[in-house]
Amino acid sequence: MGKKELVKQFLKDAVISFFYWTLALTPYMVFIVKTDASQYIKWVGMQAILVPPLGALFLYLYERFDKKRNLK
């Protein structure tokens, strides 16, 4: 996989991870933590900063090490 394809895949994984974790954790934040509207918006902002790079990075590392494990 070339660098251009790797960057495209990384960005795609980042966007998908942001939407997945935001949708998955929203009920918890609203019903269990009982965040109000301003807290929820700040939480989504924090999600937008942290989740995309971390989600894509962990997926990349998982795929890299999984390929190495399957080669043995």
N, C-alpha and C positions, 0 to 999 in steps of 0.2 A: 504494500500500500504506500503510495507516494505521500509527500508532505501535504499537498493540497487536499487529498482525500482524507488524510488523518485529521486535518484541521476542520474540514466539513463535518466529519463524524463526531469530533469532539464538541463542536457547537450544537449539533443536533442532539447529542446525548445531554448536553447542559440544559437545553430548553425542555427536553422531555423530563429530565429529573426535577426541574423546578416545578413544572405543572403537576407531575405525579405527587411529589411530597407536599406541595401546597394543598392539593385536593385531598390527599389522604389525611393530613393533619388538621384541616380546617374544622371538622366536627369536634375533634378533641379540644381545639383552642376555643371554640364557641360554647360548647355545652359543658365541658369539664372544667376548663380554666376560667370560663366566663369572661372572656375579654370583651371590652366595649369596642366601638367602631374605631376610635383613634389608636387603641392598642393593637387591634387587628391589622390596621394599615401599616403600623410600624413593624409588626411581626412579618407581614408580607414583604416589606422592604428589606428586612433582615434576611428573609428567605431568598430574595432576589440577589443578594450579595454573596451569601455563603453557599447555597445549595448548587447552583449551576456548575461552578468550577469543581467543587468537591464531588458531586455526583458523577460528572464526566470523568474525573481523575480516578475515582474508585472503580468505575466500569472499565476504564482503560487498563488499570493495573490487574483487575480480575481476569480480563481476557488475555492479557500478556502472560500471567502466571499459569492460567488454565491451559494455554497452548503448550507451555513448557512442560507441564505435568503430563499432558497427553502424549508428548513425544517420548517419554521414558518407557 
